[in-house]
Amino acid sequence: MRYADQALLSGCSGGGLAAILRYDEFRNLFPGSTKVKCLSDAGLFLDKFYFSSKHKVKHLGAFKFDFQSIVEFQSVKNNLPRLCTNHLLSRQTNKPFFI
């Protein structure tokens, strides 16, 4: 891996969430000059808007969830950067965040 120019960590569904949570660990396997990217395909259902086939914005109300419950259920808090968990999880436990 020390000779890689580029690296991509990807996953879909549960693997997408794993890619997000393990990115820093993966990044540290490469020299600083290597371009490392993470592609999470459907790792989480976000509480955001999406476009339907008619290109109208609809709300994903059926998929609202408490992000804190995912963190607790999957026991991943120790894998998240303390800067994020100390700052965000104490204030907005129902909002996902990206690092």
N, CA and C atoms as a LAMMPS dump frame, in Angstrom:
ITEM: TIMESTEP
0
ITEM: NUMBER OF ATOMS
297
ITEM: BOX BOUNDS ff ff ff
-5.0000000000000000e+02 5.0000000000000000e+02
-5.0000000000000000e+02 5.0000000000000000e+02
-5.0000000000000000e+02 5.0000000000000000e+02
ITEM: ATOMS id mol type element x y z
1 1 1 N 0.819 -1.198 0
2 1 2 C 0 0 0
3 1 3 C 0.86 1.258 0
4 2 1 N 2.099 1.125 0.355
5 2 2 C 2.936 2.323 0.436
6 2 3 C 3.23 2.951 -0.918
7 3 1 N 2.986 2.22 -2.01
8 3 2 C 3.242 2.747 -3.347
9 3 3 C 1.972 3.225 -4.05
10 4 1 N 0.851 3.153 -3.396
11 4 2 C -0.422 3.533 -4.025
12 4 3 C -0.495 5.043 -4.237
13 5 1 N -0.992 5.438 -5.404
14 5 2 C -1.244 6.853 -5.682
15 5 3 C -2.642 7.252 -5.232
16 6 1 N -3.588 6.296 -5.355
17 6 2 C -4.978 6.541 -5.001
18 6 3 C -5.554 5.294 -4.349
19 7 1 N -6.526 5.496 -3.46
20 7 2 C -7.215 4.37 -2.827
21 7 3 C -8.667 4.764 -2.587
22 8 1 N -9.547 3.783 -2.71
23 8 2 C -10.976 4.017 -2.508
24 8 3 C -11.523 2.973 -1.549
25 9 1 N -12.145 3.43 -0.476
26 9 2 C -12.848 2.555 0.455
27 9 3 C -14.328 2.737 0.18
28 10 1 N -15.015 1.656 -0.159
29 10 2 C -16.433 1.795 -0.485
30 10 3 C -17.242 0.684 0.164
31 11 1 N -18.52 0.931 0.275
32 11 2 C -19.44 -0.065 0.797
33 11 3 C -20.858 0.391 0.55
34 12 1 N -21.768 -0.557 0.531
35 12 2 C -23.171 -0.198 0.364
36 12 3 C -23.974 -0.811 1.504
37 13 1 N -25.078 -0.176 1.822
38 13 2 C -25.944 -0.578 2.918
39 13 3 C -25.137 -0.564 4.215
40 14 1 N -25.109 -1.664 4.943
41 14 2 C -24.338 -1.728 6.186
42 14 3 C -22.856 -1.508 5.948
43 15 1 N -22.381 -1.923 4.783
44 15 2 C -20.98 -1.703 4.423
45 15 3 C -20.673 -0.235 4.193
46 16 1 N -21.681 0.526 3.77
47 16 2 C -21.506 1.965 3.611
48 16 3 C -21.292 2.643 4.951
49 17 1 N -22.043 2.213 5.944
50 17 2 C -21.853 2.737 7.291
51 17 3 C -20.481 2.343 7.816
52 18 1 N -20.068 1.104 7.568
53 18 2 C -18.739 0.647 7.992
54 18 3 C -17.645 1.46 7.312
55 19 1 N -17.83 1.793 6.035
56 19 2 C -16.838 2.595 5.314
57 19 3 C -16.684 3.968 5.967
58 20 1 N -17.801 4.567 6.364
59 20 2 C -17.745 5.865 7.041
60 20 3 C -16.997 5.741 8.368
61 21 1 N -17.336 4.726 9.141
62 21 2 C -16.771 4.584 10.482
63 21 3 C -15.308 4.163 10.474
64 22 1 N -14.86 3.472 9.43
65 22 2 C -13.485 2.96 9.368
66 22 3 C -12.567 3.756 8.449
67 23 1 N -13.059 4.862 7.908
68 23 2 C -12.263 5.626 6.951
69 23 3 C -10.93 6.076 7.543
70 24 1 N -10.931 6.654 8.726
71 24 2 C -9.685 7.161 9.317
72 24 3 C -8.656 6.049 9.462
73 25 1 N -9.107 4.893 9.91
74 25 2 C -8.223 3.736 10.064
75 25 3 C -7.64 3.329 8.706
76 26 1 N -8.488 3.297 7.675
77 26 2 C -8.063 2.965 6.317
78 26 3 C -7.074 4.007 5.801
79 27 1 N -7.364 5.28 6.039
80 27 2 C -6.502 6.379 5.579
81 27 3 C -5.099 6.256 6.135
82 28 1 N -4.991 5.827 7.37
83 28 2 C -3.689 5.726 8.025
84 28 3 C -2.819 4.6 7.478
85 29 1 N -3.366 3.742 6.628
86 29 2 C -2.58 2.673 6.01
87 29 3 C -1.723 3.182 4.851
88 30 1 N -1.95 4.425 4.428
89 30 2 C -1.29 4.976 3.246
90 30 3 C -0.433 6.178 3.618
91 31 1 N 0.584 6.457 2.785
92 31 2 C 1.365 7.675 3.019
93 31 3 C 0.511 8.919 2.782
94 32 1 N 0.93 10.033 3.315
95 32 2 C 0.177 11.275 3.179
96 32 3 C -0.01 11.729 1.747
97 33 1 N 0.865 11.3 0.846
98 33 2 C 0.769 11.709 -0.56
99 33 3 C -0.308 10.947 -1.338
100 34 1 N -0.841 9.871 -0.77
101 34 2 C -1.863 9.066 -1.446
102 34 3 C -3.224 9.74 -1.321
103 35 1 N -3.94 9.861 -2.442
104 35 2 C -5.316 10.367 -2.41
105 35 3 C -6.215 9.23 -1.96
106 36 1 N -6.89 9.411 -0.846
107 36 2 C -7.77 8.375 -0.303
108 36 3 C -9.184 8.946 -0.206
109 37 1 N -10.138 8.211 -0.746
110 37 2 C -11.536 8.645 -0.747
111 37 3 C -12.42 7.559 -0.151
112 38 1 N -13.584 7.969 0.319
113 38 2 C -14.575 7.052 0.873
114 38 3 C -15.881 7.231 0.103
115 39 1 N -16.458 6.122 -0.342
116 39 2 C -17.742 6.146 -1.04
117 39 3 C -18.729 5.294 -0.252
118 40 1 N -19.668 5.952 0.392
119 40 2 C -20.708 5.256 1.143
120 40 3 C -21.975 5.262 0.312
121 41 1 N -22.349 4.105 -0.194
122 41 2 C -23.545 3.984 -1.031
123 41 3 C -24.675 3.417 -0.179
124 42 1 N -25.613 4.265 0.216
125 42 2 C -26.772 3.856 1.011
126 42 3 C -26.385 3.35 2.39
127 43 1 N -25.441 4.028 3.023
128 43 2 C -25.03 3.636 4.361
129 43 3 C -26.03 4.022 5.434
130 44 1 N -26.762 5.091 5.199
131 44 2 C -27.746 5.575 6.166
132 44 3 C -28.947 6.135 5.423
133 45 1 N -30.109 6.099 6.039
134 45 2 C -31.258 6.835 5.527
135 45 3 C -31.207 8.207 6.178
136 46 1 N -30.989 9.221 5.382
137 46 2 C -30.852 10.567 5.918
138 46 3 C -32.2 11.263 6.014
139 47 1 N -32.33 12.117 6.988
140 47 2 C -33.537 12.921 7.153
141 47 3 C -33.404 14.156 6.258
142 48 1 N -33.44 13.925 4.97
143 48 2 C -33.281 14.997 3.987
144 48 3 C -34.318 14.843 2.893
145 49 1 N -34.252 15.695 1.906
146 49 2 C -35.174 15.652 0.784
147 49 3 C -34.597 14.808 -0.338
148 50 1 N -35.462 14.265 -1.17
149 50 2 C -35.022 13.505 -2.334
150 50 3 C -35.924 13.853 -3.51
151 51 1 N -35.516 13.455 -4.684
152 51 2 C -36.301 13.717 -5.885
153 51 3 C -37.018 12.448 -6.309
154 52 1 N -38.314 12.563 -6.531
155 52 2 C -39.096 11.43 -7.02
156 52 3 C -38.918 11.332 -8.528
157 53 1 N -39.56 10.366 -9.124
158 53 2 C -39.456 10.216 -10.575
159 53 3 C -40.044 11.412 -11.319
160 54 1 N -40.894 12.178 -10.639
161 54 2 C -41.483 13.376 -11.253
162 54 3 C -40.648 14.619 -10.945
163 55 1 N -39.523 14.438 -10.325
164 55 2 C -38.595 15.514 -9.978
165 55 3 C -39.202 16.533 -9.024
166 56 1 N -40.129 16.107 -8.204
167 56 2 C -40.661 16.963 -7.159
168 56 3 C -39.994 16.565 -5.85
169 57 1 N -39.75 17.556 -5.031
170 57 2 C -39.111 17.273 -3.752
171 57 3 C -40.149 16.705 -2.796
172 58 1 N -39.824 15.569 -2.203
173 58 2 C -40.683 14.951 -1.195
174 58 3 C -39.839 14.696 0.047
175 59 1 N -40.481 14.669 1.172
176 59 2 C -39.768 14.434 2.422
177 59 3 C -39.789 12.956 2.758
178 60 1 N -38.672 12.458 3.244
179 60 2 C -38.579 11.049 3.632
180 60 3 C -39.078 10.853 5.058
181 61 1 N -40.26 11.319 5.364
182 61 2 C -40.78 11.246 6.723
183 61 3 C -40.84 9.842 7.273
184 62 1 N -41.093 8.86 6.424
185 62 2 C -41.179 7.475 6.886
186 62 3 C -39.839 6.952 7.366
187 63 1 N -38.751 7.605 6.957
188 63 2 C -37.427 7.113 7.315
189 63 3 C -36.752 7.942 8.398
190 64 1 N -37.52 8.801 9.073
191 64 2 C -36.922 9.555 10.173
192 64 3 C -36.447 8.578 11.237
193 65 1 N -35.319 8.861 11.817
194 65 2 C -34.796 7.989 12.856
195 65 3 C -33.971 8.806 13.829
196 66 1 N -33.66 8.203 14.917
197 66 2 C -32.824 8.813 15.933
198 66 3 C -31.41 8.294 15.722
199 67 1 N -30.512 9.15 15.233
200 67 2 C -29.14 8.726 14.939
201 67 3 C -28.446 8.187 16.189
202 68 1 N -28.769 8.76 17.334
203 68 2 C -28.173 8.278 18.583
204 68 3 C -28.49 6.806 18.801
205 69 1 N -29.685 6.363 18.426
206 69 2 C -30.028 4.95 18.619
207 69 3 C -29.176 4.048 17.731
208 70 1 N -28.801 4.517 16.537
209 70 2 C -27.9 3.733 15.684
210 70 3 C -26.526 3.643 16.328
211 71 1 N -26.045 4.773 16.842
212 71 2 C -24.744 4.794 17.51
213 71 3 C -24.738 3.817 18.682
214 72 1 N -25.794 3.828 19.477
215 72 2 C -25.873 2.938 20.638
216 72 3 C -26.074 1.482 20.225
217 73 1 N -26.979 1.226 19.282
218 73 2 C -27.28 -0.137 18.855
219 73 3 C -26.053 -0.832 18.272
220 74 1 N -25.276 -0.112 17.482
221 74 2 C -24.122 -0.72 16.83
222 74 3 C -22.834 -0.552 17.627
223 75 1 N -22.923 0.048 18.798
224 75 2 C -21.766 0.235 19.684
225 75 3 C -20.578 0.849 18.952
226 76 1 N -20.828 1.941 18.234
227 76 2 C -19.771 2.552 17.434
228 76 3 C -19.256 3.877 17.996
229 77 1 N -19.757 4.303 19.131
230 77 2 C -19.35 5.606 19.66
231 77 3 C -17.837 5.714 19.818
232 78 1 N -17.18 4.64 20.227
233 78 2 C -15.731 4.688 20.417
234 78 3 C -14.968 4.806 19.105
235 79 1 N -15.622 4.514 17.978
236 79 2 C -14.975 4.644 16.671
237 79 3 C -15.15 6.032 16.068
238 80 1 N -16.01 6.842 16.647
239 80 2 C -16.256 8.186 16.136
240 80 3 C -15.294 9.164 16.798
241 81 1 N -14.819 10.159 16.056
242 81 2 C -13.894 11.14 16.64
243 81 3 C -14.523 11.85 17.837
244 82 1 N -13.786 11.939 18.917
245 82 2 C -14.296 12.567 20.142
246 82 3 C -14.725 14.021 19.903
247 83 1 N -14.033 14.715 19.011
248 83 2 C -14.404 16.095 18.708
249 83 3 C -15.853 16.162 18.233
250 84 1 N -16.249 15.203 17.404
251 84 2 C -17.63 15.177 16.907
252 84 3 C -18.602 14.716 17.986
253 85 1 N -18.281 13.62 18.66
254 85 2 C -19.23 13.078 19.633
255 85 3 C -19.422 14.022 20.813
256 86 1 N -18.361 14.64 21.288
257 86 2 C -18.494 15.559 22.417
258 86 3 C -19.297 16.792 22.035
259 87 1 N -19.127 17.251 20.812
260 87 2 C -19.786 18.482 20.378
261 87 3 C -21.214 18.244 19.89
262 88 1 N -21.411 17.228 19.067
263 88 2 C -22.703 17.055 18.414
264 88 3 C -23.662 16.112 19.125
265 89 1 N -23.166 14.989 19.622
266 89 2 C -24.087 14.019 20.212
267 89 3 C -24.78 14.558 21.453
268 90 1 N -24.137 15.491 22.135
269 90 2 C -24.77 16.046 23.33
270 90 3 C -25.884 17.029 22.977
271 91 1 N -25.836 17.623 21.771
272 91 2 C -26.826 18.642 21.405
273 91 3 C -27.916 18.129 20.483
274 92 1 N -27.541 17.368 19.464
275 92 2 C -28.509 16.948 18.456
276 92 3 C -28.384 15.452 18.217
277 93 1 N -28.921 14.684 19.123
278 93 2 C -28.76 13.235 19.029
279 93 3 C -29.608 12.605 17.942
280 94 1 N -30.485 13.37 17.328
281 94 2 C -31.316 12.801 16.266
282 94 3 C -30.811 13.164 14.874
283 95 1 N -29.676 13.829 14.764
284 95 2 C -29.152 14.256 13.472
285 95 3 C -27.86 13.5 13.144
286 96 1 N -27.773 12.924 11.948
287 96 2 C -26.519 12.305 11.542
288 96 3 C -25.484 13.385 11.244
289 97 1 N -24.234 13.043 11.385
290 97 2 C -23.172 13.989 11.056
291 97 3 C -22.106 13.254 10.269
292 98 1 N -21.339 14.015 9.517
293 98 2 C -20.311 13.428 8.672
294 98 3 C -18.97 14.003 9.048
295 99 1 N -17.957 13.155 8.975
296 99 2 C -16.617 13.542 9.394
297 99 3 C -15.665 13.477 8.234
